[in-house]
Amino acid sequence: MNIINAKSKLPIEFVQTTYKEYGDRVSDKILSGMLEDRFTTLRVNNIKSNKENVVKALESLNVEFEEVSFIKDAFIIKNKTERQIQDFDIYKNGEIYLQSLSSMIPPIILNPMPNDRVLDLAAAPGSKTTQMACIMNNNGYILANEIDKIRYERLKYNINLQCAKIVETSNEDGRFIGDNMSKNFDKVLLDVPCSGEGRFLINKPNTYNNWSEKQVLELANLQKELFTSGYNALKTGGTMVYSTCTLNKTENENIIDWAIKKFDIEILDTNFKIKETIKPNCKGLDKNIEKAIKILPSKNMEGFFVCLIKKC
């Protein structure tokens, strides 16, 4: 499989938009990152275990792994699939959590502290929710919301398995939480529903078969509504992370530019640098959006956009 074959398999509108927004060099790199399956990655659940115990368990199971330099207690698994890891007791007991490395970055950038009140506005399946509980040493309060009933049940299951006792769950429409809980939270994680372009894999058509330009535009409208709700729920001086696992400007830079014009916010530096990141595309937009990061898909990482915002 090569880039030419990738172009022929992916939705033509996606390919055209990507090359228009990024140019040939970066677009070729994006498509290259979609050519083969990504490594399985996981993190330690420090509520139930620690890195030393997990390392011993992995070694005893003949798992080849590599520690991640830029994420504490995260591992890249070299010789096992997610399904194989799920057969291990350390997974069944909730001592580890399977999660993409890119997905681990928004909670790290938000940096919730013990005793903070945190809102996770679109939380299922609970990857970032339970990660934040670990970061907070299981002290404080997290409200994890999910509108979809089936996904909500999965959220509750993962929270219980991970023993994240500071988490309360709600099965509500996230667009209205901000009005109902105005200025109630120190931190808001807004990992919005998106078109998922950063997760495309050429040999898995189910990752991109449902993509369409119409869907992107519909999601952008929803993202604006959720942003408004998250902003309203946030205390003055509080911080919010807006993140997606997609690549297009419509759902990323354009949303932040819209928010800068509509709300009293400041875009903060993420201070997070890895080789897979590039500067956002700010052509025609507020230059402060360059403080956000875009992560390109690769063998180790899914494509992601992460922006840190302060409510003034």
Long-range contacts (C-beta under 8 A, 24 or more apart in sequence): 1-35, 1-36, 1-202, 1-203, 2-35, 3-28, 3-31, 3-32, 3-35, 5-202, 6-31, 6-32, 6-34, 6-35, 6-202, 7-31, 9-202, 9-205, 10-34, 10-200, 10-202, 10-208, 11-208, 11-211, 11-212, 13-212, 13-213, 14-197, 14-208, 14-211, 17-213, 17-248, 18-197, 18-247, 18-248, 21-248, 21-249, 21-281, 22-281, 26-278, 26-296, 29-296, 30-247, 30-296, 30-297, 30-303, 33-296, 33-297, 33-298, 33-299, 33-301, 33-303, 34-200, 34-201, 34-202, 34-297, 35-202, 36-201, 36-202, 36-203, 36-299, 37-201, 37-203, 37-204, 38-100, 38-201, 38-297, 38-298, 38-299, 38-300, 38-301, 38-302, 39-76, 39-77, 39-78, 39-299, 39-300, 40-76, 40-77, 40-80, 40-81, 40-82, 40-85, 40-98, 41-68, 41-74, 41-75, 41-76, 41-77, 41-98, 41-99, 41-100, 41-101, 41-300, 42-74, 42-75, 42-77, 42-85, 42-96, 42-97, 42-98, 42-99, 43-71, 43-73, 43-74, 43-75, 43-96, 43-97, 43-99, 43-104, 43-131, 43-134, 44-73, 44-74, 44-75, 44-95, 44-96, 45-94, 45-95, 45-96, 45-97, 45-130, 45-134, 45-162, 45-163, 46-73, 46-134, 47-133, 47-134, 47-138, 47-162, 47-163, 47-164, 48-93, 48-94, 48-95, 48-162, 48-163, 49-90, 49-95, 49-96, 53-95, 54-90, 54-95, 54-96, 57-88, 57-89, 57-90, 57-95, 58-90, 61-88, 68-101, 70-272, 70-274, 71-101, 71-104, 71-105, 71-108, 74-101, 74-104, 76-101, 76-300, 94-161, 94-162, 94-163, 97-127, 97-130, 97-131, 97-158, 97-162, 99-127, 99-131, 100-301, 100-302, 101-300, 101-301, 101-302, 102-198, 102-245, 102-295, 102-301, 102-302, 102-303, 102-304, 103-127, 103-128, 103-245, 103-302, 103-304, 104-128, 104-131, 105-243, 105-272, 105-295, 105-304, 105-306, 106-189, 106-191, 106-241, 106-243, 106-304, 106-306, 107-131, 107-132, 107-135, 107-189, 107-241, 108-135, 108-272, 109-241, 109-270, 109-272, 109-306, 109-308, 110-187, 110-189, 110-239, 110-240, 110-241, 110-308, 111-135, 112-136, 112-140, 112-142, 112-186, 112-187, 113-140, 114-139, 114-140, 115-139, 115-140, 116-140, 116-141, 116-186, 116-187, 117-141, 117-143, 117-184, 117-185, 117-186, 117-187, 118-142, 118-143, 118-185, 118-186, 118-187, 118-188, 118-189, 119-143, 119-145, 119-177, 119-181, 119-184, 119-185, 119-187, 119-188, 119-189, 119-230, 119-233, 119-234, 120-144, 120-145, 120-189, 120-191, 121-145, 121-174, 121-177, 121-188, 121-189, 121-190, 121-191, 121-192, 121-226, 121-229, 121-230, 121-233, 122-146, 122-147, 122-174, 122-190, 122-191, 122-192, 122-193, 122-226, 123-155, 123-169, 123-189, 124-148, 124-151, 124-152, 124-154, 124-155, 125-151, 125-154, 125-155, 125-158, 126-154, 126-155, 126-157, 126-158, 126-159, 126-162, 126-164, 127-158, 128-189, 128-191, 129-155, 129-158, 129-159, 129-164, 129-167, 130-158, 130-159, 130-162, 130-164, 130-167, 132-189, 133-159, 133-162, 133-164, 133-165, 133-166, 133-167, 134-164, 136-166, 138-163, 138-164, 138-165, 138-166, 139-166, 140-166, 141-166, 141-168, 142-166, 142-167, 142-168, 143-167, 143-168, 143-169, 143-170, 143-181, 143-185, 144-168, 144-169, 144-170, 145-169, 145-170, 145-171, 145-172, 145-174, 145-177, 146-170, 146-171, 147-171, 147-172, 147-173, 147-174, 174-226, 174-229, 175-222, 175-225, 175-226, 175-228, 175-229, 176-229, 177-229, 177-233, 178-228, 178-229, 178-230, 178-231, 178-232, 178-233, 179-229, 179-232, 181-233, 182-232, 182-233, 183-232, 183-233, 183-234, 183-235, 183-236, 184-233, 184-235, 185-233, 185-234, 185-235, 185-238, 186-234, 186-235, 186-238, 186-239, 187-234, 187-238, 187-239, 187-240, 188-230, 188-231, 188-233, 188-234, 188-238, 188-239, 188-240, 188-241, 189-240, 189-241, 189-243, 190-226, 190-227, 190-230, 190-240, 190-241, 190-242, 190-243, 191-241, 191-243, 191-244, 192-219, 192-222, 192-223, 192-226, 192-227, 192-242, 192-243, 192-244, 192-251, 193-219, 193-222, 193-223, 194-219, 194-223, 194-244, 194-245, 194-246, 194-251, 195-219, 195-246, 195-248, 195-251, 196-245, 196-246, 197-245, 197-246, 197-247, 197-248, 197-303, 198-244, 198-245, 198-246, 198-247, 198-295, 198-297, 198-302, 198-303, 198-304, 198-305, 199-245, 199-297, 199-302, 199-303, 200-297, 200-303, 216-248, 216-250, 216-251, 217-250, 219-251, 220-250, 220-251, 220-254, 220-255, 223-251, 223-255, 224-255, 224-258, 224-259, 227-255, 227-259, 228-262, 231-259, 231-263, 231-265, 231-311, 234-311, 235-311, 236-311, 236-312, 237-310, 237-311, 237-312, 238-310, 238-311, 239-268, 239-308, 239-309, 239-310, 239-311, 240-308, 240-309, 240-310, 240-311, 241-306, 241-307, 241-308, 241-309, 242-306, 242-307, 242-309, 243-304, 243-305, 243-306, 243-307, 244-304, 244-305, 245-302, 245-303, 245-304, 246-303, 246-305, 247-294, 247-297, 247-303, 247-305, 249-281, 251-305, 252-280, 252-292, 252-294, 252-305, 252-307, 253-280, 253-281, 253-282, 253-285, 253-289, 253-292, 253-305, 254-285, 256-285, 256-286, 256-289, 256-292, 256-307, 256-309, 257-285, 257-286, 257-289, 259-309, 260-286, 260-288, 260-289, 261-286, 263-311, 264-311, 264-312, 265-309, 265-310, 265-311, 265-312, 266-309, 266-310, 266-312, 267-291, 267-292, 267-307, 267-308, 267-309, 267-310, 268-308, 268-309, 268-310, 269-308, 270-306, 270-307, 270-308, 272-306, 274-301, 276-300, 276-301, 280-305
